[in-house]
Amino acid sequence: RPPRSTLFPYTTLFRSQTAMKYAILPVTQFQQNCSFLKCEATDKVAIVDPGGDLNQILATLKQVGVTPEKILVTHAHLDHVGAVAELAETLGLPIEGPHRDDQFWIDMLPQQAQMMGFAPSPPFTPNRWLEGGDTVTVGSTQLEVRHCPGHTPGHVVFYQRESKLAVVGDVLFNGSIGRTDFPKGDFDTLITAIKEQLLTLDDDVSFIPGHGPMSTIGHERTHNPFVSGKHG
């Protein structure tokens, strides 16, 4: 069975995943999984997809007493990046990701916020655009970058090999996959990305999706109807 949901209040400690610990804070009305990846050796933390509720994110960082080092972005939909610009400015953090093909989504952040009833969300320019095959670091811990288009054209995922932990945004979920009916989304492209970039990982790799409970690659390979070959 896959791990149960790890959506938990920050009165608990970071969950251990060997070289890296992680914690998850659901934010916004979409309950988007803003995740915190902590390097065990240095206590430095990357905040992944801070989609909103900035005060909660800042309170969490203060409560757990870690050193925020950077912001990582899987893709530029509003519920994943709504607080990126303000968080980066408030804490003086660099932004890494997504892939440059999501530039148009970043440019549309003010319109996205207005349409969806979010607080104003200004566009931002990443300090570093990411490509498949790149690596990013959190403290002394290294993560692989995998380009997984289909939900958005510039979507990337982060994989920490030693910890067997991936942060996959809205590419793959527990029992489902990301939507492809948004501008420049494509179902076939998404399925190909999942098969080539995620299903090539070991069965015991755990992943944090953009929404909902965690799962493992093995569970999805066997049970997810979109990628197991069991759907019609």
Disulfide bonds with the S-S distance in Angstrom:
none
